[in-house]
Amino acid sequence: MTLDPSCANARLRDRRAFLKFVAASPYVAALGGFAAWAQQNADALVGSVIGDPSEARSILDFEEAAHRKVQPGHWAYMRSGVDDDATLRANREGYSKVQLRPRRLMDATKVDTRVDLFGTQYNSPVFLCPTGGEKSFSLGGEVDVARAAKARNTMQMLSTSTSTGVEEVNKALGRPVWFQLYAPTSWDACEKLVRRVEAAGCPVIALTVDNTTGRNSETYLRNRPKNLNVCASCHVGEPGSALSEHPMFEGINMAGVLRQNPAMTWDFVARLRNATQLKLFIKGIDTREDARMALESGIDGILVSNHGGRSTETLRPTIQALPEVAAEVGSRIPVFVDGGVRRGTDVFKALALGAKAVGIGRPMLWGLGAFGQAGVDKVLEILQGELKLVMGNCGTLTVATITRERVETPNWRI
């Protein structure tokens, strides 16, 4: 049995936290040297934390480095899921159930990781997911992410909950971002958002439909700071709440308007489809039935997502939902996926199971929180490098040749 590195890291953190608790106990202090032993072993469990992006050997190395720099409340919000966090874990663990089927004796010197997405060529199929309030992790926020994406020629998707306006992010990126849309309950507010995105030159809108009724963020609520007064220097209200600052709503009357519309139906999708000429994705499709509805609604693409395990405790990883969605739409529209990606082999597996592009969220925030732009840049460098390695070793010289025959999924019903 191979232990998932992210699970191993979590166990080490738990053991370290326990030992630090023991070391701080007044009862243990009475035992003399035992408290010092506990503290020393707590520090040793984590090992050396990278102090520079160049020291990273995998993107997992950025997690603890970011943990030590990001404010506790922001960290708790980012790393948590919903209910028991089981879907969050399932997203990651799902990749361990997909096996590779390499083909040998291909010329690995000719590996090409480039991909074309709606007429724009990117260095790899890895893209940066929309995550709200990126200034919560580094003062540079979305602009730092955009500069790293520009340097690595990577597609960036910007959240409606961005802490920097789309125009400024576009300027840093050197081209328009793709825009993730939380549809407000007011059609007027929604339409004004769409018009702003159109004016900014964004080529794609991705409507989020997997978190319309809110979420039970139990782990976050248990682990956030008890005294929230410190948060007032950074933001107003809970992260993601109506009280939080949202630059994309500037000039829009949001009085009495919910930021996410729980009454959305396919009729709303049709209205949005008719309201814009931009490419329209739906983010949060996880079944063949909804994939079929998306096709019938004239949607241009699907992002298989469960909000990073932060919406509903479905217990179903996105990598397992991907094949049925991809099979339903065939080659008619592209299918993307996010959730749980930590390795180049994960990207490879997702591509083999039908994804056209593969998104990362938390790893990007780890890099951002640890080292700003340089951290995000290194995360992308590592992931793109790992993808090139596995493509060469599996005999797939282009992204298009990464097909279903390159993987095995024992005990999956697909």
Secondary structure, 3 states (H helix, E strand, C coil): CCCCHHHHHHHHHHHHHHHHHHHHCHHHHCCCHHHHHHHHHHHHHHCCCCCCHHHCCCCCHHHHHHHCCCCHHHHHHHHCCCCCCHHHHHHHHHHHHCEECCCCCCCHHHCECCEEECCEEECCCEEECCCCCHHHCCCCHHHHHHHHHHHCCCEEEECCCCCCCHHHHHHHHCCCCEEEECCCCCHHHHHHHHHHHHHCCCCEEEEECCCCCCCCCHHHHHHCCCCHHHHHHCCCCCCCCCCCCCHHHCCCCCCCCCCCCCCCCHHHHHHHHHHCCCEEEEECCCCHHHHHHHHHCCCCEEEECCHHHCCCCCCCCHHHHHHHHHHHHCCCCCEEEECCCCCHHHHHHHHHCCCCEEEECHHHHHHHHHHCHHHHHHHHHHHHHHHHHHHHHCCCCEHHHCCHHHEECCCCCC
